[in-house]
Amino acid sequence: MIRLVFIVIFFLISLLAIFRAPAYYFWLLAIGVTEFPLVFAFITLLLIGSGQWVHKYQLAGTVIGFVSVVLFLSPIVRAYIIATNLKADMEQSLGSVARVNPLQPFDFWNLLNLSKQIESHDAVSMSILKYVTYQDTSLTLDYYPTETPNRPCVIVIHGGSWSSGDSKQLPELNSFLAWNGYNIAAINYRLALKWQTPAPVEDVANAIKYLKQHATELHIDTNQFVLLGRSAGAQIALLAAYTLHDSSIKGVVDFYGPADMVWGYSIPSNPLVMDSRKVMVNYIGGTYEQVPQKYVACSPIEFVDRQSPPTLILHGENDVLVAYEHSRRLNEKLQQNGIKHYWLKLPWATHGFDFTLNGPGGQLSTYAVLQFLNTTTK
């Protein structure tokens, strides 16, 4: 009976590989289920194997167990299918690459690496630089340099509901991209509640200004910047890319970001996961009814035009924090304006699927980001 209970529990957990998480802690578990699928499948197989010593409910437990294993492994199969055409699809959407991508879109054996870092790519040395001083605060960035002079720079903008998080968030991608010839500046920006929109976009502009001023010692090509943001940071990255009108911004990478703040306020997320309206009010400074013009002003989708830079969108369909619809709307607006872009759709993935670079979502997104950089920069 105990065996059956544990197998049923793992069956219920396996449903997170195909359905959206119903509450906050289930969302965290969903990241593990979808990005470390072999771990959960292996534990379930051990439970199935224990049936040789437990005869009561043996068949029921075995059947449910194997169904669970199939569900746990489903992200791997789906990732393999997407990977098959990913290179060709990106080249068709964005054009030919300037540099060869050393990665495969998906490699099963990388799933066995349970660390967050890609094997053979250690952390790159990082320095902390103060990039702007305001009357009431100063801001720093974490700089990951390349060894080659005059290389593009990727400005990384962290997530955290506009009110938390810092430049140390998910640094593994920073190191990987630096290993592959891109300077990385992971910035801190002014956070809500103390500061509100458009303060973070101003911070991005000041980061670009600082990096250009110190380009020689930092090995930066001042004509080639790419903005990369996650979640709330993706909203900042998109808004900066579409409103700063800086020709040195060659592209923007959007990891599961809210692109339409007006629509997002109208359809709040599951309150058991996050009070999205409260998060937006803290960042924007009022409800939509109170300050509708500010919601429009911080909606990246409102500023897409025919001069917008190329855009890479990465989003999981089972995202319970930032609705998948945001990316569909952004994709449609980019299409209408003829902007080169690519939308990497991950049907099984949830918010934060890039927690590890070696999971199904992590591998595909890492490949796509590097491919995008190799295409949009020289």
C-alpha positions in Angstrom: 0.0 0.0 0.0 2.8 2.4 0.9 4.4 1.7 -2.6 1.1 2.6 -4.3 0.8 5.8 -2.3 4.2 7.0 -3.3 3.7 6.0 -6.9 0.4 8.0 -7.0 2.2 11.0 -5.5 4.8 10.8 -8.2 2.0 10.4 -10.8 0.4 13.6 -9.5 3.8 15.4 -9.7 4.3 14.1 -13.2 1.2 16.0 -14.3 3.2 19.2 -13.9 5.0 18.2 -17.1 1.8 18.8 -19.1 -0.4 21.0 -16.9 0.1 24.4 -15.3 1.0 24.6 -11.6 -2.0 25.4 -9.4 0.0 27.3 -6.7 3.3 29.0 -6.0 5.2 26.0 -4.5 3.9 23.7 -7.3 5.3 26.2 -9.8 8.7 25.8 -8.1 8.3 22.0 -8.3 7.3 22.3 -12.0 10.7 23.8 -12.8 12.4 20.7 -11.3 10.0 18.3 -13.0 10.5 19.8 -16.5 14.2 20.7 -16.3 15.4 17.6 -14.4 13.1 15.0 -15.9 15.6 12.1 -15.6 15.8 12.5 -11.8 12.0 12.1 -11.4 11.8 9.3 -13.9 14.6 7.4 -12.2 13.0 7.7 -8.7 9.7 6.5 -10.2 11.4 3.5 -11.8 12.9 2.6 -8.4 9.4 2.6 -7.0 8.2 0.4 -9.8 11.0 -2.0 -9.3 10.2 -2.3 -5.6 7.0 -4.2 -6.7 8.9 -7.5 -6.7 8.9 -7.4 -2.9 5.4 -5.8 -2.5 2.6 -7.9 -4.0 -0.4 -5.9 -2.9 -1.7 -3.6 -5.6 1.4 -4.5 -7.6 -0.2 -4.3 -11.0 -2.0 -1.0 -10.3 1.2 0.6 -8.9 3.2 -0.6 -11.9 0.8 0.7 -14.5 0.5 4.1 -12.8 4.2 4.2 -12.4 5.0 3.6 -16.0 2.4 6.3 -17.0 4.3 8.7 -14.7 7.6 7.8 -16.3 6.2 8.6 -19.7 4.9 12.0 -18.5 8.2 12.8 -16.8 10.1 12.0 -20.0 7.7 13.9 -22.3 9.7 17.2 -22.1 12.7 15.4 -23.5 10.8 14.0 -26.5 9.2 17.4 -27.2 12.5 19.2 -26.8 14.1 16.8 -29.3 11.3 17.5 -31.8 11.8 21.2 -31.5 15.6 20.9 -31.8 15.3 19.0 -35.1 14.4 22.1 -37.0 15.5 24.9 -34.6 18.6 25.9 -36.5 16.8 26.0 -39.9 13.8 27.9 -38.4 16.0 30.5 -36.8 18.0 31.0 -40.0 14.8 31.4 -42.0 13.5 34.0 -39.5 16.7 35.9 -38.7 19.0 35.3 -41.6 22.4 33.5 -41.8 24.7 33.5 -38.8 27.9 35.5 -38.7 29.6 33.0 -36.4 29.3 29.3 -36.0 27.3 28.1 -33.0 29.3 25.4 -31.2 26.2 24.0 -29.5 23.8 21.4 -30.6 20.2 22.6 -30.0 19.6 19.5 -27.8 21.9 16.8 -26.5 20.4 14.0 -24.4 23.6 13.4 -22.6 23.7 16.9 -21.2 20.6 16.0 -19.2 22.9 13.8 -17.0 24.8 16.9 -16.0 22.8 18.1 -12.9 24.8 21.3 -12.4 23.5 24.6 -13.8 26.7 25.2 -15.7 27.4 23.7 -19.2 30.1 21.1 -19.0 33.6 22.3 -19.9 32.6 26.0 -19.4 33.7 27.2 -16.0 32.7 30.5 -14.4 34.4 33.5 -16.0 36.1 36.1 -13.9 33.8 38.9 -13.0 34.3 42.4 -11.8 31.8 44.8 -10.1 31.7 48.3 -11.6 29.7 51.4 -10.5 28.0 52.7 -13.6 25.8 55.6 -12.4 25.4 57.8 -9.3 22.1 59.5 -8.6 21.3 61.9 -5.8 19.7 59.1 -3.7 21.6 56.0 -4.8 24.3 54.5 -7.0 24.1 51.4 -9.2 26.6 48.7 -10.1 26.9 46.1 -12.8 28.7 42.7 -12.9 31.1 42.6 -15.9 32.2 39.4 -17.6 34.8 40.3 -20.1 36.0 38.5 -23.2 39.7 38.3 -24.1 39.2 39.7 -27.5 39.1 43.5 -28.1 36.2 45.2 -29.8 33.5 42.7 -29.2 29.7 43.1 -28.7 28.2 43.6 -25.2 25.1 41.9 -23.9 23.4 43.9 -21.1 21.5 41.4 -18.8 18.5 42.7 -16.8 17.4 40.4 -14.0 13.8 39.5 -13.0 12.1 39.7 -9.7 8.7 41.4 -10.1 10.5 44.8 -10.5 11.0 44.8 -6.7 13.6 42.2 -5.9 16.5 40.3 -7.5 19.9 41.5 -8.5 22.7 41.1 -11.0 23.8 37.8 -9.5 20.7 36.1 -10.8 21.3 33.0 -13.0 25.0 33.9 -13.8 25.7 30.6 -15.7 24.5 32.0 -19.0 26.7 35.1 -18.5 29.8 33.0 -18.2 28.8 30.8 -21.1 28.3 33.8 -23.4 31.5 35.4 -22.3 33.3 32.1 -23.1 31.8 32.4 -26.6 33.1 35.9 -27.3 30.5 38.3 -25.8 31.1 40.9 -23.1 28.4 40.6 -20.5 27.2 43.5 -18.2 24.6 42.2 -15.7 23.1 45.3 -14.2 21.4 46.3 -11.0 18.5 48.8 -11.5 16.3 50.8 -9.2 13.6 48.7 -7.7 10.0 49.2 -6.7 8.4 50.4 -4.3 11.0 53.1 -3.8 11.3 53.7 -7.6 8.8 53.2 -10.3 8.7 53.1 -14.1 10.5 54.5 -16.2 13.4 54.5 -13.7 14.8 51.1 -14.8 14.8 52.1 -18.5 16.7 55.2 -17.5 19.2 52.9 -15.8 19.6 50.8 -18.9 20.4 54.0 -20.9 23.0 55.0 -18.3 24.5 51.6 -18.4 25.0 51.9 -22.2 26.4 55.4 -21.7 28.9 54.1 -19.1 29.9 51.1 -21.2 30.5 53.3 -24.3 32.6 55.7 -22.2 34.8 52.9 -21.0 34.7 50.8 -24.2 38.5 50.6 -24.7 39.4 49.0 -21.4 36.3 46.8 -21.4 36.9 45.5 -25.0 33.5 46.7 -26.2 32.4 47.5 -29.7 30.3 50.6 -29.0 28.1 49.9 -32.1 26.9 46.5 -30.9 24.8 46.1 -27.8 22.1 43.5 -27.2 19.6 43.7 -24.3 18.6 40.5 -22.5 16.0 40.3 -19.8 14.1 37.8 -17.8 10.5 38.2 -16.6 10.2 41.8 -15.2 13.7 42.4 -16.6 12.4 41.4 -20.1 9.8 44.1 -19.9 12.5 46.6 -19.1 14.8 45.2 -21.9 12.0 45.3 -24.5 10.8 48.8 -23.5 14.4 50.2 -23.6 15.1 48.5 -27.0 11.9 49.9 -28.5 12.0 53.4 -26.9 15.6 54.5 -26.6 16.0 54.7 -30.4 19.7 53.9 -30.0 21.2 52.5 -33.2 23.8 50.6 -31.2 21.1 48.3 -29.8 21.3 45.5 -32.3 18.8 43.1 -30.7 16.8 42.3 -27.6 16.2 38.9 -25.9 12.9 38.4 -24.1 12.8 35.5 -21.6 9.1 35.2 -20.6 8.5 39.0 -20.2 5.2 40.9 -19.9 4.9 42.8 -23.2 1.4 44.2 -22.9 0.9 45.8 -19.4 -2.6 47.0 -20.2 -3.8 43.5 -21.2 -1.8 42.0 -18.3 -3.6 44.1 -15.8 -6.9 43.1 -17.2 -6.2 39.4 -16.9 -4.4 38.8 -13.5 -2.5 35.7 -12.8 -3.7 32.9 -10.4 -3.7 34.6 -6.9 -2.4 31.3 -5.4 0.8 31.8 -7.5 1.2 35.6 -7.5 -0.8 38.7 -7.0 0.1 40.2 -10.4 -2.0 43.3 -10.1 -0.3 44.3 -6.8 3.1 43.7 -8.4 2.1 46.0 -11.3 0.7 48.7 -9.1 3.9 48.8 -7.1 5.9 49.2 -10.2 3.7 51.6 -12.1 2.4 53.6 -9.3 -1.4 53.0 -9.3 -4.1 50.8 -10.7 -5.0 51.0 -14.4 -8.1 53.0 -13.5 -6.0 55.5 -11.7 -3.1 55.9 -14.2 -4.1 54.2 -17.5 -1.5 56.3 -19.5 1.3 54.9 -17.4 0.3 51.3 -18.3 0.4 52.2 -21.9 3.7 54.0 -21.5 5.4 50.9 -20.1 3.9 48.4 -22.5 6.7 47.4 -24.9 4.1 46.3 -27.5 2.9 49.9 -27.9 6.3 51.0 -29.2 7.1 48.4 -31.8 7.6 50.0 -35.2 9.5 49.4 -38.4 12.7 50.6 -36.8 12.6 48.2 -33.8 15.6 46.0 -33.4 15.5 42.2 -34.0 13.9 40.3 -31.2 14.2 36.8 -29.7 11.2 35.7 -27.6 11.4 32.6 -25.3 8.4 31.5 -23.4 6.9 28.4 -21.9 3.2 27.7 -22.6 2.7 26.5 -19.0 4.0 29.8 -17.5 1.8 30.7 -14.5 3.5 34.0 -13.6 3.6 35.8 -17.0 0.9 34.6 -19.4 2.0 33.1 -22.7 -0.4 35.5 -24.4 2.1 38.3 -23.8 4.5 36.7 -26.2 1.8 35.9 -28.8 0.7 39.5 -28.8 4.3 40.7 -29.2 5.0 38.2 -31.9 2.0 39.4 -33.8 3.0 43.1 -33.5 6.6 42.3 -34.7 5.1 40.4 -37.7 2.9 43.4 -38.6 5.9 45.7 -38.6 8.2 43.4 -40.5 10.8 43.1 -37.7 13.1 40.1 -37.8 12.3 38.0 -34.8 12.0 34.4 -33.6 9.7 33.0 -31.0 10.9 29.8 -29.3 7.8 28.1 -28.0 8.2 25.5 -25.2 4.8 23.8 -24.7 5.8 22.0 -21.5 7.8 24.7 -19.8 7.0 27.1 -17.0 8.4 30.4 -15.8 12.1 30.1 -15.1 12.7 27.1 -17.4 16.3 28.4 -17.9 17.2 27.7 -14.2 19.7 25.2 -15.5 21.4 25.3 -18.9 21.3 21.5 -19.2 17.6 20.8 -19.0 15.3 20.6 -22.1 14.3 24.2 -21.9 17.7 25.4 -20.8 19.5 23.7 -23.7 17.1 25.0 -26.3 17.1 28.5 -25.0 20.9 28.7 -24.6 21.3 27.5 -28.1 18.7 30.0 -29.4 20.3 33.0 -27.5 23.8 32.2 -28.9 22.4 31.7 -32.4 20.5 35.0 -32.1 23.7 36.9 -30.9 25.7 35.3 -33.7 23.1 36.4 -36.2 22.5 40.0 -35.1 26.1 41.0 -34.2 29.4 40.7 -36.1 
